[in-house]
Amino acid sequence: MKKLIIAIDGPSGAGKSTLSKRLAAALGYVNIDTGAMYRAVALMAGRQQIPLDDAEALARLCHTMKLEFRRDAQAETEAVLVNGEDVSLAIRAPEVSLQTSKVAACPAVRKELVCLQQRLGQGGGVVLEGRDIGTVVFPQAEVKFFLTASAAERGRRRWAELQARGVDVDLPQTIAEVEARDVADSNRLHAPLKRAADAINIDSDGQSIEEVLALMQRGVQCALGGKGQLS
C-alpha cells in the first residue's frame, strides 16, 4: 500500500499536535511535530541568551543542538529531546510560545529546519503538523488538512492543558497570547500561516478529538482510493 505524506496546518492551539499523533498512530505512520522543533530552538535560544534577531547565532544553534522525537508505543506518549534532555513540557510554556513565532520568522532557522523536515518525510508514511507544511515544506503532500478553531476556544484549550500540568496561568491572558500569536504567524514575511488551496478545512469548534479524527480518517481513505485500513 502506498505510504502518503500527510500535512496538517493551522493556528496555535487548534489541536494539531494531538490529532497528528492520533492519526499517525491509526495509520502506523511516523509523526513529525514540526512546531516542537521551532519551540525547541526558542527554548534553547532563551537559555543561552541568544538575541532572537541574531540570525547567525540562531543558525549555529540549529547546527549544534541534537533534536530527537522519542515515542513510547507502550505508554502511547511522545517526548521531545534536545541534547538528550526531555523538554516536552518546557517547550509548551507560554513565554516559549510567544518567542517561537519570532524564531520561526528567521529565514536561517526555517532553512535549517525545513531541510530536516523534508529529509525525515520524503519517503512518505509520515504525518507532519505546523503552519506551512502544505504550502512550503511539502506542497506535493497527497493529503492536506487545515485545522482551525476560534481564538477563544483555542485559548481555553491551552489554558486547560497548562492547568492540568500544574502551570498557574490566567485564562484571558492565555486567549490574548493566542490572538497575538495568530497575528504574528499570519503577518510574518517568511512562510506565513496560510491555508493551502487544496487543503481540507476543518473547524474544530464544538467537536471532540474523536469527531475531528474521524473526518481526517475519511480524508485519508479518499486519498487511498477507499482502500485504507481505517474505519
RAMO-V567925 format. One record per residue. N is the residue number from 1. OMEGA is omega as a letter, one per 30 degrees, with the letter a starting at -180 (999 if undefined). Layout:
N;OMEGA
N;OMEGA
//
This chain:
1;l
2;l
3;a
4;l
5;a
6;a
7;l
8;l
9;l
10;a
11;l
12;l
13;a
14;a
15;a
16;a
17;a
18;a
19;l
20;l
21;a
22;a
23;l
24;l
25;a
26;a
27;a
28;l
29;l
30;l
31;l
32;a
33;a
34;l
35;l
36;l
37;a
38;l
39;l
40;l
41;l
42;l
43;a
44;l
45;l
46;a
47;a
48;l
49;l
50;l
51;a
52;l
53;l
54;a
55;a
56;a
57;l
58;l
59;l
60;l
61;l
62;a
63;a
64;a
65;l
66;a
67;a
68;l
69;a
70;a
71;l
72;a
73;a
74;a
75;a
76;l
77;l
78;l
79;l
80;a
81;l
82;a
83;l
84;a
85;l
86;a
87;a
88;l
89;a
90;a
91;l
92;l
93;a
94;a
95;l
96;l
97;a
98;a
99;a
100;a
101;l
102;l
103;a
104;l
105;a
106;a
107;a
108;l
109;a
110;a
111;a
112;a
113;l
114;l
115;l
116;l
117;a
118;l
119;a
120;a
121;a
122;a
123;a
124;a
125;a
126;l
127;l
128;l
129;a
130;a
131;a
132;a
133;a
134;a
135;a
136;a
137;l
138;l
139;l
140;a
141;a
142;l
143;l
144;l
145;l
146;a
147;a
148;l
149;l
150;l
151;l
152;l
153;a
154;l
155;l
156;l
157;l
158;l
159;a
160;l
161;a
162;l
163;a
164;l
165;l
166;l
167;a
168;a
169;a
170;a
171;l
172;l
173;l
174;l
175;l
176;l
177;l
178;l
179;l
180;l
181;l
182;a
183;a
184;a
185;a
186;a
187;l
188;a
189;a
190;l
191;l
192;l
193;a
194;l
195;l
196;a
197;a
198;l
199;l
200;a
201;l
202;l
203;a
204;l
205;l
206;l
207;l
208;l
209;a
210;a
211;l
212;l
213;l
214;l
215;l
216;l
217;l
218;l
219;l
220;l
221;l
222;a
223;l
224;l
225;l
226;a
227;a
228;a
229;a
230;l
231;999
//
